Structures are given as C-alpha cells and as structure tokens.
Amino acid sequence: MKILLLADVECKALWDFYRKEELEGIDLILSSGDLNAEYLSFLATMKSVPVLYVHGNHDAKYSTRAPEGCICVDDMIYNYKGLRILGLGGSMRYKSDAWQFTEEEMRKRVRRMRFPIWRSRGFDILLAHAPAKGLNDGEDLPHHGFDVFNELMDKYKPGYFIHGHVHMNYGRNHVREDAYGSTRVINAFERYVIEIPDK
C-alpha cells in the first residue's frame, strides 16, 4: 500500500502547480493537520482514495468549513483494508484555543480510546499532529511532544507513528524519519510517501 503523508505546508506540486503524476499509485492519503481545508478537498477530488485527517493546532477553522470529501479520524480507529489507524490531533496547549491540550487532557482522550483500541486489537498507525515527548519535538512549549504518545507506542507497538507540527524548515536539524522501539516515526511535513505491506 502506497500512502501519501501530508502536514503543515501545502505542497505546490500537489496544488498550485498540480501534476497528476505526483498522485500516481497512491492508495491512501493521511493528513497530520494544519492544512488548508480546500487543499485536502482538492486532493480528495483529484484522487479517488480516502483522505483521512486529524486536526492541527491551527485547524479550529474546520468547525465552520471542514475539508469536503475527507474523513476526520480524531478520537477513533479507522480501518482501511485491514490497516488500523488511531487519530489523535492537536498540540500541546500554549494558549486557550481549540485543538490544544495539556498532557492530562491528551491522556483523557487516550483513556476514552481504551475500549476501541481493545476491540480492534491494537492499531497499526498512530496519526497525530504533535510529536511524542523527547522524540524530535521542540524545546518551546508549543512544540513539546506528548509523553502519552510514547506510552501508546510502548504498549501497542504500532508499525508507524506519523506526526507533523515540527516543521522541517525550522532550522533545528529535525529528521524526517526516526525509530522508537519497533515503531517507525515519520514527520509528515509538506509531503512524504511511504509504502507498507498490504494487510
């Protein structure tokens, strides 16, 4: 399965200067947040595959105009052809705004997901906006990662943790890919394509 990952910055080759070959062979599109709703809607129109998204810390605007033709997977497990995707959008709270959470608030969201996770026998992908604590996150509060994401990876050992929020053009030597135990950690900034075995 070929998956297009997106986050934070709209890719010009997929929108401003759209080239259909950029979407050739793509089976699924995952957005880690902070993208223009029209951009996601455009991709859903141009490629007849599911476009799944979680909210970024700047996506409160989705409440008035959500991405059309796309599926929000926040606080749920979405099963696509046997691939189980757990969505947990938002960032560390640094001001009073929608889709910003304290560590304890994120933990409460995770606790509410215990039964769905158990029912689906775990998950294969953790799709988030924020990174995990200490794993290529930022030093400033807005870009701190969540410790509960590390705990989810420790307990369920998903194959992939996909996040955004920490822009790779910030000049902090952020990496595109990393590993946490057996979990492949990917920063979806702008666009990135991965191929994973079919379930």
Phi, psi and chi 1 to 4 in degrees:
 res  aa     phi    psi   chi1   chi2   chi3   chi4
   1 MET       -  128.8 -173.6 -178.2  -62.0      -
   2 LYS  -101.9  122.4 -164.1  171.6  179.8 -179.0
   3 ILE  -120.0  130.0  -55.5  175.9      -      -
   4 LEU   -94.2  122.5  173.2   62.5      -      -
   5 LEU  -104.1  138.2  -50.1  177.7      -      -
   6 LEU  -136.4  149.5  -51.4  167.7      -      -
   7 ALA  -170.4  146.0      -      -      -      -
   8 ASP    71.5  -44.2  -57.4  -56.3      -      -
   9 VAL  -133.1  130.6  172.9      -      -      -
  10 GLU   -69.7  132.4  -68.4   77.0   15.9      -
  11 CYS   -79.8  122.6  175.4      -      -      -
  12 LYS   -61.4  -35.1  -68.3 -176.2 -176.6  -59.5
  13 ALA   -69.9  -14.8      -      -      -      -
  14 LEU  -104.2   -4.2  -68.2  173.5      -      -
  15 TRP  -143.0  -74.4 -157.9   19.9      -      -
  16 ASP   -57.9  -44.6  -66.4  -10.6      -      -
  17 PHE  -122.1   53.7  -49.4  111.2      -      -
  18 TYR   -50.1  129.5  174.0   71.1      -      -
  19 ARG  -126.5  117.3  -62.7 -176.2  -21.4 -153.6
  20 LYS   -61.3  -25.0   65.1  179.4 -179.1 -179.6
  21 GLU   -65.6  -19.7   55.5  -92.1   25.6      -
  22 GLU   -65.5  -22.4  -67.1  -71.8  -26.2      -
  23 LEU  -105.5    5.3  -66.0  176.6      -      -
  24 GLU   -62.1  129.4  -93.7 -178.5   29.9      -
  25 GLY    79.9   -1.8      -      -      -      -
  26 ILE   -72.7  130.4  -63.4  -63.6      -      -
  27 ASP  -102.9  -19.4  -59.2  -61.8      -      -
  28 LEU  -159.5  144.1  179.1   65.1      -      -
  29 ILE  -121.0  128.2  -61.3  174.0      -      -
  30 LEU  -120.6  126.1  -59.9  178.9      -      -
  31 SER  -108.7  128.5  166.9      -      -      -
  32 SER   -93.8   15.0  -75.7      -      -      -
  33 GLY   102.1  170.4      -      -      -      -
  34 ASP    61.2   41.9  -81.8   -2.9      -      -
  35 LEU  -122.9  150.6  -69.5  169.1      -      -
  36 ASN   -58.9  131.1 -170.3  -51.0      -      -
  37 ALA   -58.7  -37.5      -      -      -      -
  38 GLU   -64.9  -33.4  -72.4   78.9   11.2      -
  39 TYR   -63.3  -48.6  174.0   59.7      -      -
  40 LEU   -65.0  -40.0  -64.7 -178.7      -      -
  41 SER   -62.4  -39.7  -60.3      -      -      -
  42 PHE   -60.7  -45.4  174.4   77.9      -      -
  43 LEU   -65.5  -36.8  -67.1  174.3      -      -
  44 ALA   -64.7  -30.3      -      -      -      -
  45 THR   -77.4  -38.8  -59.3      -      -      -
  46 MET   -80.9  -19.7  -60.1  -50.8  -68.5      -
  47 LYS  -136.6  122.5 -174.5   70.8  175.9  174.3
  48 SER   -85.3   61.8   58.7      -      -      -
  49 VAL  -130.9  158.5  -60.3      -      -      -
  50 PRO   -61.1  139.0  -21.5   32.5      -      -
  51 VAL  -113.3  108.1  177.7      -      -      -
  52 LEU  -104.0  142.6  -48.2 -178.6      -      -
  53 TYR  -144.1  155.0   70.0   90.3      -      -
  54 VAL  -116.1  162.1  -66.1      -      -      -
  55 HIS   -80.8  140.5  -70.9   77.6      -      -
  56 GLY   -92.3  175.8      -      -      -      -
  57 ASN   -70.4  -10.7   54.9  -57.6      -      -
  58 HIS  -107.5   17.0  -62.1  -59.6      -      -
  59 ASP  -104.1   22.3  -71.1  -24.3      -      -
  60 ALA   -59.7  -26.5      -      -      -      -
  61 LYS   -62.4  -20.0   58.0 -172.1  177.7  -70.2
  62 TYR   -62.9  -20.3  -74.9    5.7      -      -
  63 SER   -67.9  -24.6   62.5      -      -      -
  64 THR  -101.7  -26.4   55.2      -      -      -
  65 ARG  -148.7   91.1 -173.3  169.2 -176.8 -177.6
  66 ALA   -78.7  158.1      -      -      -      -
  67 PRO   -61.8  121.5  -21.4   32.2      -      -
  68 GLU   -76.9  141.4  -64.7  177.5    6.7      -
  69 GLY    76.5    8.9      -      -      -      -
  70 CYS  -115.6  165.7  -55.1      -      -      -
  71 ILE  -122.4  122.2  -58.7  166.1      -      -
  72 CYS   -80.9  126.9  178.0      -      -      -
  73 VAL  -112.3   17.0  -64.2      -      -      -
  74 ASP   -61.7  134.5  -95.1  -49.8      -      -
  75 ASP    58.7   39.3  -58.5  -53.0      -      -
  76 MET  -155.6  167.4   66.4 -179.9  -73.4      -
  77 ILE  -110.8  121.3  -68.9 -176.4      -      -
  78 TYR  -105.7  126.9 -172.5   90.1      -      -
  79 ASN  -102.9  117.9 -169.0  -49.4      -      -
  80 TYR  -121.5  107.4  179.0   66.3      -      -
  81 LYS    52.5   41.2  -64.2 -174.8  176.5 -178.7
  82 GLY    88.4   -8.5      -      -      -      -
  83 LEU   -88.2  117.7 -171.5   67.7      -      -
  84 ARG   -95.4  119.2  -58.4  159.1  -60.4  171.8
  85 ILE  -117.3  119.1  -59.0  159.9      -      -
  86 LEU   -97.9  122.7  169.6   60.6      -      -
  87 GLY  -103.6  127.3      -      -      -      -
  88 LEU  -142.7   83.9  -71.0  167.7      -      -
  89 GLY   -79.9  178.2      -      -      -      -
  90 GLY    99.2  168.9      -      -      -      -
  91 SER  -127.2  177.1   74.8      -      -      -
  92 MET   -61.7  138.9 -171.8   65.3   72.1      -
  93 ARG   -71.5  122.5 -177.5  179.5  -63.8  -78.3
  94 TYR  -125.3   -6.7   56.6   92.6      -      -
  95 LYS  -159.6  169.8   63.0  179.1 -178.4  177.2
  96 SER   -79.5  102.8 -177.8      -      -      -
  97 ASP  -157.3  157.3 -152.7  -11.5      -      -
  98 ALA   -66.1  149.9      -      -      -      -
  99 TRP    62.7   33.0  -62.5  102.6      -      -
 100 GLN  -129.6  136.5  -65.3 -175.3   28.1      -
 101 PHE  -138.8  146.4  -55.3   90.6      -      -
 102 THR   -75.9  168.6   64.0      -      -      -
 103 GLU   -57.3  -42.9  178.5   73.5   39.4      -
 104 GLU   -66.4  -37.8 -177.0   53.1   35.1      -
 105 GLU   -64.5  -38.8  -72.1  168.7  -22.5      -
 106 MET   -67.6  -37.2 -174.9   60.3   79.7      -
 107 ARG   -61.4  -38.8  -75.7 -179.1 -178.0  -81.6
 108 LYS   -63.2  -40.6  -74.6 -180.0 -177.7  175.1
 109 ARG   -61.6  -43.2  -68.2  175.9   65.3 -166.6
 110 VAL   -64.4  -40.9  169.9      -      -      -
 111 ARG   -61.0  -37.7  -78.1 -163.7  -67.9  -88.9
 112 ARG   -66.9  -18.5  -73.2 -165.5  -66.4  -91.7
 113 MET   -92.4   -0.3  -69.0  -58.0  -57.8      -
 114 ARG   -57.5  -46.1  -80.5 -172.4  -62.3 -161.9
 115 PHE   -68.7  -46.7  179.5   68.7      -      -
 116 PRO   -57.5  -37.6  -25.7   34.3      -      -
 117 ILE   -65.4  -44.1  -67.5  171.9      -      -
 118 TRP   -62.4  -44.1  173.6   82.1      -      -
 119 ARG   -63.0  -35.2 -173.0  174.9   53.5 -156.9
 120 SER   -90.7    3.4   68.6      -      -      -
 121 ARG    59.1   47.1  -62.4 -179.2 -179.3  175.9
 122 GLY    93.9 -161.6      -      -      -      -
 123 PHE  -151.8  156.7   52.8   93.2      -      -
 124 ASP   -97.8  -31.8  -56.9  -64.3      -      -
 125 ILE  -131.1  129.3  -66.3  176.9      -      -
 126 LEU   -98.5  112.3  171.9   54.9      -      -
 127 LEU  -103.8  113.5  179.5   64.1      -      -
 128 ALA  -133.7  170.7      -      -      -      -
 129 HIS   -94.4  -50.4  180.0   61.0      -      -
 130 ALA   -79.9  155.1      -      -      -      -
 131 PRO   -78.8  179.3   29.4  -33.5      -      -
 132 ALA   -87.8  155.1      -      -      -      -
 133 LYS   -62.2  128.6 -175.4  175.7 -178.8 -179.9
 134 GLY    75.9    5.3      -      -      -      -
 135 LEU  -119.1   80.6 -167.2   60.8      -      -
 136 ASN    62.0   29.7  -56.8  -49.7      -      -
 137 ASP   -88.8 -177.7   58.8  -13.4      -      -
 138 GLY   -97.8  164.9      -      -      -      -
 139 GLU   -83.9  -23.3  -64.3  177.6    4.6      -
 140 ASP   -82.3  151.2   55.9  -39.4      -      -
 141 LEU   -52.6  -46.1  178.0   61.0      -      -
 142 PRO   -56.9  -25.8  -25.5   34.8      -      -
 143 HIS  -111.4   13.4  -64.2   95.1      -      -
 144 HIS   -63.5  146.9  -81.7 -168.8      -      -
 145 GLY   -91.2  167.0      -      -      -      -
 146 PHE   -94.0  128.9  -72.2  102.8      -      -
 147 ASP   -66.3  -31.2 -166.9   45.9      -      -
 148 VAL   -64.7  -24.0   71.3      -      -      -
 149 PHE   -67.4  -38.6  -69.5  168.4      -      -
 150 ASN   -61.9  -41.2  -59.6   63.6      -      -
 151 GLU   -65.7  -38.0  -66.4  170.1   16.1      -
 152 LEU   -62.0  -42.3  -79.8  168.9      -      -
 153 MET   -68.0  -37.5  -69.6 -173.0  -77.5      -
 154 ASP   -61.6  -43.3  -74.1  -24.8      -      -
 155 LYS   -79.9  -44.9 -176.5  171.6 -177.6  177.9
 156 TYR  -103.7  -14.1  -62.9  103.4      -      -
 157 LYS    47.5   56.4  -62.7  176.1  173.6   43.2
 158 PRO   -65.4  157.2   27.8  -35.8      -      -
 159 GLY   -69.2  -29.9      -      -      -      -
 160 TYR  -141.2  139.7  -56.2   85.1      -      -
 161 PHE  -121.7  114.5  170.6   43.4      -      -
 162 ILE  -112.8  127.7  -62.3  163.6      -      -
 163 HIS  -141.1  173.8   69.6   86.9      -      -
 164 GLY  -132.8 -132.7      -      -      -      -
 165 HIS    72.9  -43.0 -167.5   50.6      -      -
 166 VAL   -94.8   98.1 -177.5      -      -      -
 167 HIS   -66.0  133.8  -63.9 -154.4      -      -
 168 MET   -72.8  -11.4  -66.1 -175.3   69.1      -
 169 ASN   -96.1   13.2   60.3   -0.8      -      -
 170 TYR   -73.1  -13.5  -80.1  170.9      -      -
 171 GLY    79.7   25.2      -      -      -      -
 172 ARG  -107.9   17.9  -63.3  178.9 -175.0  159.5
 173 ASN    59.7   37.6  -61.5  -42.4      -      -
 174 HIS   -70.6  146.1  -67.0  -61.0      -      -
 175 VAL  -101.8  154.6  -62.6      -      -      -
 176 ARG   -75.4  -45.1  173.4   68.3   80.3  178.8
 177 GLU  -127.5  147.9  -72.1 -155.3   39.8      -
 178 ASP  -151.2 -177.3 -152.6  -21.4      -      -
 179 ALA  -137.4  145.5      -      -      -      -
 180 TYR  -131.2  101.0 -177.4   85.9      -      -
 181 GLY    61.1 -125.3      -      -      -      -
 182 SER   -92.5    4.3   59.7      -      -      -
 183 THR   -93.4  130.3  -58.4      -      -      -
 184 ARG   -85.1  120.3 -174.1  174.7  164.7 -170.3
 185 VAL  -102.9  126.3  178.5      -      -      -
 186 ILE  -130.3  129.0  -58.6  170.8      -      -
 187 ASN   -88.4  115.4 -174.7  -23.0      -      -
 188 ALA   -83.8   12.3      -      -      -      -
 189 PHE   -42.7  129.2  175.0   74.5      -      -
 190 GLU    61.7  -80.3 -169.9  178.8   25.4      -
 191 ARG  -158.9  145.3   69.0  177.2  -65.1  -82.9
 192 TYR  -158.0  142.0 -165.4   59.5      -      -
 193 VAL  -116.0  132.8  175.5      -      -      -
 194 ILE  -124.7  154.1   61.4  171.4      -      -
 195 GLU  -121.0  129.8  -71.0 -165.9   51.7      -
 196 ILE  -127.9  154.6   66.3  174.9      -      -
 197 PRO   -63.0  142.6  -17.8   29.5      -      -
 198 ASP   -64.1  144.9  -69.1  -22.4      -      -
 199 LYS   -79.1      -  -64.9  -68.4  -75.6 -176.1
